[in-house]
């Protein structure tokens, strides 16, 4: 069985059908026909809802007609466990699920939903989780919302999958944006859950490619970067725009071959979001290998310093000058509320991930 894992999909801007997305994805869609199963992170709810009371600086959504893009990309399933899928509340999430169901695309990572796939003699369990550090909306409550990333939950799920002889595919929305290198908490987390398990981690959220690790029999892709995403414009916070840079245009498809519930082979197919040609394949193996090798230096001071510098540089490049007008634009319900929720999620993150890995 051959599975393709894709990174972040944001059906906005030039990746909406009304702005020419069909031409931009046709070639890569044909390429993905060679896989038995294709999985991606869908970051934009498919909804007609126009109002949101969710406190955040950036709200994302897409017109439901854009689900056709997922079909054109031959996507079989999407994880919805990310920090934007509930930007327009449970109604936006419900509409998204409705359109996925109508179009025959499975989903996981919300509402206690996962996928148990039996295919060609393989048993694979897909489950999705969103880290508190990403400041998501509507973490699971009364069986509604996105699944939070917790050590205890992951550990329990891995034990169940092992007992039932399933290969665990864990889709994690996590990490720090604007850097190619995972933070030490992530690496420690992976090492801890690797002690007695059989899994693959499909990582996303950072919008930059990050490295790959092989730990025992487990494969970890910390972040695949953007598969397709355009600039983001906040509908509620004036003058707040997040522009993609060249690093955001790089991504890779993680190709994994599975036999008898074991990963027998994997490959990375580099892709690039070309301004004129759309998504094209591009060899980025040397860059990805270098990033991956540097993960093993994560305990060194130089590693952390480089990460910090890279994050700061990319933030300065991507965001508008933070002058007095910018500060005034942030003094509203959404931005102030977002800051408060960020502080709450920071505490949740500490208990869910940091303490438990010690």
C-alpha positions as CSV (number, residue, x, y, z in Angstrom):
1,X,0.0,0.0,0.0
2,X,1.3,3.4,-0.9
3,X,0.1,6.5,1.0
4,X,0.8,10.2,0.2
5,X,0.8,12.6,3.1
6,X,0.3,16.3,2.3
7,X,0.9,19.4,4.5
8,X,-1.3,22.4,5.1
9,X,-4.1,23.1,2.7
10,X,-5.7,26.6,2.8
11,X,-8.4,27.0,0.2
12,X,-8.1,30.8,0.0
13,X,-6.8,33.4,-2.5
14,X,-5.3,31.8,-5.5
15,X,-6.2,28.4,-4.1
16,X,-9.9,29.0,-4.5
17,X,-11.7,28.0,-7.7
18,X,-12.8,31.6,-8.4
19,X,-9.2,32.7,-8.6
20,X,-7.8,30.0,-10.9
21,X,-6.9,27.2,-8.4
22,X,-7.8,24.5,-11.0
23,X,-4.9,25.4,-13.2
24,X,-2.5,25.6,-10.3
25,X,-3.2,22.1,-9.0
26,X,-4.0,20.1,-12.1
27,X,-0.5,18.7,-12.6
28,X,0.1,17.8,-9.0
29,X,-3.4,16.3,-8.8
30,X,-2.5,13.9,-11.7
31,X,0.7,13.0,-9.9
32,X,-1.2,12.0,-6.8
33,X,-3.4,9.5,-8.8
34,X,-0.5,7.0,-8.4
35,X,-1.1,6.6,-4.7
36,X,-3.6,4.2,-3.0
37,X,-4.5,6.7,-0.3
38,X,-3.9,10.5,0.1
39,X,-4.1,12.3,3.4
40,X,-3.9,16.1,4.1
41,X,-4.4,18.7,6.7
42,X,-7.5,20.8,5.8
43,X,-7.0,24.2,7.5
44,X,-9.9,26.2,6.2
45,X,-13.5,25.4,7.2
46,X,-15.9,25.1,4.3
47,X,-18.7,27.3,5.3
48,X,-21.1,30.2,4.4
49,X,-21.0,31.5,8.0
50,X,-19.8,35.1,8.0
51,X,-19.6,35.9,11.7
52,X,-17.4,34.5,14.4
53,X,-17.1,35.1,18.1
54,X,-13.9,33.2,18.3
55,X,-11.1,35.4,19.8
56,X,-8.2,35.3,17.4
57,X,-6.4,37.7,15.1
58,X,-6.8,35.6,11.9
59,X,-10.0,33.8,10.9
60,X,-9.9,31.5,7.9
61,X,-12.7,30.0,5.9
62,X,-13.4,28.9,2.3
63,X,-16.5,28.7,0.1
64,X,-17.9,25.2,0.1
65,X,-17.5,24.9,-3.7
66,X,-13.8,24.7,-3.1
67,X,-14.2,21.2,-1.9
68,X,-13.9,20.2,-5.5
69,X,-10.2,21.0,-5.2
70,X,-9.8,18.2,-2.7
71,X,-11.4,15.8,-5.2
72,X,-9.1,17.1,-7.9
73,X,-6.2,16.4,-5.7
74,X,-7.4,12.8,-5.2
75,X,-7.6,13.3,-1.4
76,X,-9.2,10.4,0.5
77,X,-9.1,11.8,4.0
78,X,-8.3,15.0,5.9
79,X,-7.4,15.7,9.4
80,X,-9.4,18.6,10.9
81,X,-7.4,18.8,14.1
82,X,-5.9,22.2,13.6
83,X,-6.2,25.7,15.0
84,X,-8.4,27.1,12.2
85,X,-11.1,24.5,11.5
86,X,-13.3,25.9,14.2
87,X,-12.7,29.6,13.5
88,X,-16.4,29.9,12.7
89,X,-17.6,27.8,15.6
90,X,-19.3,24.5,15.6
91,X,-21.7,25.6,12.8
92,X,-18.7,26.1,10.5
93,X,-17.3,22.8,11.6
94,X,-20.6,21.0,11.0
95,X,-20.9,22.5,7.5
96,X,-17.4,21.4,6.7
97,X,-18.2,17.8,7.7
98,X,-21.4,17.9,5.7
99,X,-19.6,18.8,2.5
100,X,-16.8,16.3,3.1
101,X,-19.5,13.6,3.6
102,X,-21.3,14.6,0.4
103,X,-18.1,14.4,-1.6
104,X,-16.9,11.1,-0.2
105,X,-13.9,12.4,1.7
106,X,-13.3,11.0,5.1
107,X,-12.1,13.0,8.1
108,X,-10.6,12.6,11.5
109,X,-9.3,14.6,14.4
110,X,-12.6,16.1,15.6
111,X,-15.7,15.0,17.5
112,X,-14.0,11.8,18.7
113,X,-13.6,10.7,15.1
114,X,-10.7,8.6,13.8
115,X,-10.3,6.3,10.8
116,X,-9.7,2.5,11.0
117,X,-8.5,1.6,7.5
118,X,-8.3,-2.1,6.4
119,X,-6.6,-2.1,3.0
120,X,-4.7,-4.8,1.1
121,X,-3.9,-6.7,4.2
122,X,-2.9,-3.7,6.2
123,X,-4.6,-2.3,9.3
124,X,-4.0,1.4,9.8
125,X,-5.5,3.8,12.4
126,X,-5.5,7.5,11.6
127,X,-6.0,9.9,14.5
128,X,-5.5,13.6,14.7
129,X,-4.5,16.0,17.5
130,X,-3.9,19.8,17.8
131,X,-1.4,21.1,20.2
132,X,-2.5,23.8,22.7
133,X,0.6,25.9,21.6
134,X,-1.1,26.6,18.2
135,X,-3.9,28.4,20.0
136,X,-6.7,26.5,18.4
137,X,-10.4,27.2,18.8
138,X,-12.9,24.8,20.3
139,X,-10.8,22.1,21.9
140,X,-12.8,18.9,22.5
141,X,-15.7,19.5,24.9
142,X,-18.8,17.2,25.3
143,X,-17.6,15.2,22.2
144,X,-17.5,18.4,20.0
145,X,-14.3,20.1,18.8
146,X,-10.7,19.4,17.9
147,X,-8.7,16.7,19.7
148,X,-6.0,18.2,22.0
149,X,-2.5,16.8,21.9
150,X,-1.9,15.2,25.3
151,X,0.8,12.8,26.2
152,X,-1.6,10.6,28.2
153,X,-4.1,10.4,25.4
154,X,-1.4,9.5,22.8
155,X,0.2,6.9,25.0
156,X,-3.2,5.3,25.6
157,X,-4.0,5.3,21.9
158,X,-0.7,3.7,20.9
159,X,-1.3,0.9,23.4
160,X,-4.8,0.2,22.0
161,X,-3.5,0.2,18.4
162,X,-0.7,-2.2,19.3
163,X,-3.1,-4.6,21.0
164,X,-5.4,-4.5,18.0
165,X,-2.5,-4.8,15.6
166,X,-3.0,-1.5,13.9
167,X,-0.2,0.8,12.6
168,X,-0.8,4.2,14.3
169,X,-0.7,7.2,12.0
170,X,-0.7,10.3,14.3
171,X,-1.5,13.5,12.6
172,X,-0.1,16.4,14.8
173,X,-0.8,20.0,14.3
174,X,2.1,21.4,16.4
175,X,5.4,23.3,16.6
176,X,6.5,26.9,16.1
177,X,5.7,28.8,13.0
178,X,8.4,30.4,10.8
179,X,11.2,27.9,11.5
180,X,12.6,24.8,9.9
181,X,13.5,23.2,13.2
182,X,11.2,21.6,15.8
183,X,11.4,22.7,19.4
184,X,12.9,20.5,22.0
185,X,9.5,19.7,23.6
186,X,8.4,18.0,20.3
187,X,11.6,16.0,20.0
188,X,11.5,14.8,23.7
189,X,7.8,14.0,23.2
190,X,8.6,11.8,20.2
191,X,11.4,10.0,22.0
192,X,9.1,9.3,25.0
193,X,6.3,7.7,23.0
194,X,8.8,5.7,20.9
195,X,9.7,3.5,23.8
196,X,7.1,0.8,22.9
197,X,5.0,1.6,19.9
198,X,4.7,1.4,16.1
199,X,3.7,4.7,14.5
200,X,4.1,7.4,11.9
201,X,3.8,11.1,12.7
202,X,2.3,13.3,10.0
203,X,3.2,16.8,11.2
204,X,2.0,20.3,10.1
205,X,1.2,23.8,11.2
206,X,4.6,25.6,10.9
207,X,4.1,26.6,7.2
208,X,7.8,25.8,6.8
209,X,9.3,22.4,6.0
210,X,10.9,20.6,9.0
211,X,13.0,17.5,9.3
212,X,12.4,13.8,9.4
213,X,13.6,11.3,12.0
214,X,13.6,7.6,12.0
215,X,13.4,6.4,15.6
216,X,13.4,2.6,16.1
217,X,10.7,1.5,13.6
218,X,8.9,4.8,13.7
219,X,8.9,7.6,11.2
220,X,8.5,11.2,12.2
221,X,7.9,14.1,9.8
222,X,7.7,17.1,12.1
223,X,6.1,19.4,9.4
224,X,5.5,19.0,5.7
225,X,5.0,22.8,5.3
226,X,2.3,24.3,3.1
227,X,0.9,22.1,0.4
228,X,-1.2,25.0,-1.0
229,X,-1.8,28.2,0.9
230,X,-2.1,31.9,-0.2
231,X,-1.7,35.1,1.7
232,X,-4.2,35.4,4.6
233,X,-6.2,38.6,5.3
234,X,-8.1,38.9,8.5
235,X,-11.8,39.7,8.0
236,X,-12.2,41.2,11.5
237,X,-8.8,42.8,12.4
238,X,-8.1,45.8,10.3
239,X,-4.7,45.9,8.4
240,X,-3.7,42.4,9.6
241,X,-2.3,40.4,6.7
242,X,0.0,37.4,6.7
243,X,2.0,37.1,3.5
244,X,3.7,33.9,2.4
245,X,7.4,34.1,1.7
246,X,9.6,31.8,-0.3
247,X,10.0,29.4,2.6
248,X,6.3,29.0,2.7
249,X,6.3,28.0,-1.0
250,X,8.4,24.9,-0.3
251,X,6.8,21.7,0.8
252,X,7.1,18.0,0.3
253,X,4.9,15.0,-0.2
254,X,5.7,12.2,2.2
255,X,5.4,8.9,0.3
256,X,5.1,5.9,2.5
257,X,4.9,2.2,1.5
258,X,3.3,-0.2,4.0
259,X,3.3,-4.0,4.0
260,X,2.0,-6.1,6.8
261,X,1.3,-3.0,8.9
262,X,5.0,-2.0,8.7
263,X,6.7,0.9,7.0
264,X,8.9,-0.8,4.3
265,X,9.9,2.3,2.4
266,X,9.5,6.1,2.5
267,X,10.4,8.9,0.2
268,X,10.1,12.7,0.0
269,X,8.9,14.4,-3.1
270,X,9.7,18.1,-3.0
271,X,7.1,20.5,-4.3
272,X,7.2,24.2,-4.9
273,X,4.4,26.8,-5.2
274,X,5.5,28.6,-8.4
275,X,3.9,32.0,-8.9
276,X,3.2,31.3,-12.6
277,X,3.0,27.5,-12.9
278,X,1.2,26.5,-9.7
279,X,2.4,23.5,-7.7
280,X,5.3,21.8,-9.3
281,X,7.7,19.0,-8.2
282,X,11.1,20.3,-7.2
283,X,14.1,18.5,-5.7
284,X,14.7,19.8,-2.1
285,X,16.3,16.6,-0.8
286,X,19.7,18.3,0.1
287,X,17.9,21.0,2.1
288,X,15.6,18.6,3.8
289,X,18.5,16.2,4.7
290,X,20.4,19.1,6.2
291,X,17.4,20.2,8.3
292,X,16.9,16.6,9.4
293,X,20.5,16.1,10.5
294,X,20.4,19.3,12.6
295,X,17.6,17.9,14.7
296,X,20.1,15.6,16.5
297,X,21.8,18.8,17.7
298,X,18.7,20.1,19.4
299,X,20.3,20.1,22.9
300,X,23.1,22.4,21.8
301,X,22.9,26.1,22.4
302,X,23.6,26.9,18.8
303,X,20.5,25.0,17.7
304,X,18.2,27.0,19.9
305,X,19.9,30.3,18.9
306,X,19.5,29.6,15.2
307,X,15.8,28.7,15.7
308,X,15.2,32.0,17.6
309,X,17.0,34.1,15.0
310,X,15.1,32.4,12.1
311,X,11.7,32.9,13.8
312,X,12.4,36.6,14.4
313,X,13.7,37.2,10.9
314,X,10.7,35.6,9.3
315,X,8.2,37.4,11.5
316,X,9.8,40.7,10.6
317,X,9.6,39.9,6.9
318,X,6.1,38.5,6.9
319,X,4.3,41.1,9.0
320,X,3.7,44.7,8.3
321,X,5.7,47.3,10.3
322,X,4.3,47.5,13.8
323,X,3.8,51.2,14.0
324,X,1.2,53.1,16.1
325,X,-1.6,52.4,13.6
326,X,-0.8,48.7,13.7
327,X,-1.0,48.8,17.5
328,X,-4.4,50.6,17.4
329,X,-5.7,48.0,14.9
330,X,-5.0,45.3,17.5
331,X,-7.0,47.0,20.3
332,X,-10.2,45.1,19.6
333,X,-12.3,42.2,20.9
334,X,-10.6,39.6,18.7
335,X,-7.0,40.5,19.2
336,X,-7.2,41.2,23.0
337,X,-9.3,38.1,23.5
338,X,-6.8,36.1,21.5
339,X,-4.0,37.2,23.8
340,X,-5.9,36.1,26.9
341,X,-6.7,32.7,25.3
342,X,-3.1,32.3,24.3
343,X,-2.0,32.6,27.9
344,X,-4.6,30.0,29.0
345,X,-3.4,27.6,26.3
346,X,0.2,28.2,27.4
347,X,-0.8,26.7,30.8
348,X,-2.7,23.9,29.2
349,X,0.3,23.1,27.0
350,X,2.6,22.9,30.0
351,X,0.4,20.2,31.7
352,X,-0.5,18.4,28.5
353,X,3.0,18.0,27.0
354,X,5.9,19.5,29.0
355,X,5.3,17.9,32.4
356,X,4.3,14.5,31.1
357,X,7.5,14.0,29.1
358,X,9.8,14.3,32.1
